[in-house]
Amino acid sequence: MFFTLRSLRLRFLATVVGLSLALLPQVLPVYAAEPGRGATAALEQSYLTFIIDHHFAALRMTELAAGTLQQVTGEITDADRARPTPGFEATEPRARLDQIKEIARRNNRMQREEILMAQRFLRDWYGVNHEPQVPASARPDIERLQTLSGEAFDRDFLPTFSRHHYTAITSSVDCLVGREVRHDDLRRFCKGAVDSQLSDIDEMRHLASRQYGMDDIQPQEAAAQMQHHILPAGASATIR
């Protein structure tokens, strides 16, 4: 049989493509729809419920800092505000520094999406529909921040939100090392939470030192004293 150079190239290409297609299911990660096995199931459900409620409290803290939108505009400016959180009253910006408002807006947007993602994991893997609830441990911080404005707000918000971030980091590390090994989506979720909140803490500590001479913010020490409890029904809301 006579083969031309062109036909040999085509046969070689077809062989390579065929092998690639055959290996594709083994190479590409597949979304795992099954629940965690053994002890991982309880760990994942506990973590996901915690992070949903933790982030819900952060939504209120950040909208107190940046203020809430009265109407949507197409402009992107330093005067932007956060989207109102269901169940809370509208508020004017209480932070003085634009950098704090920027941190607040960024976290408000990101943690809304993370709440939705964590709810999806709970629903898909465990058939659980969990609506956000404010942890009782976060309520004193929110109530205190609501009474402050200007520099006084900044001085309270920076260590408070750093501590709040740290509690999410420690729980996310626990999830990273104890999750169901097939749940790659959860691994990426937890690692993203750790990376972003470590970066925020570093930014807030630098900001506190540079602007207000606050050089002793130690979120790990304050967070160790916190205990997480859930408020009674009625303090929850749907995130859209």
Sequence and secondary structure as in RCSB ss.txt:
>XXXX:A:sequence
MFFTLRSLRLRFLATVVGLSLALLPQVLPVYAAEPGRGATAALEQSYLTFIIDHHFAALRMTELAAGTLQQVTGE
ITDADRARPTPGFEATEPRARLDQIKEIARRNNRMQREEILMAQRFLRDWYGVNHEPQVPASARPDIERLQTLSG
EAFDRDFLPTFSRHHYTAITSSVDCLVGREVRHDDLRRFCKGAVDSQLSDIDEMRHLASRQYGMDDIQPQEAAAQ
MQHHILPAGASATIR
>XXXX:A:secstr
    HHHHHHHHHHHHHHHHHHHHHHHS     S   THHHHHHHHHHHHHHHHHHHHHHHHHHHH B SS  S 
  TT  B   TTS      BS HHHHHHHHHHHHHHHHHHHHHHHHHHHHH      B BGGGHHHHHHHTT  H
HHHHHHHHHHHHHHHHHHHHHHHHHHHHS TT HHHHHHHHHHHHHHHHHHHHHHHHHHHHH      HHHHHTT
    B  TTSB    
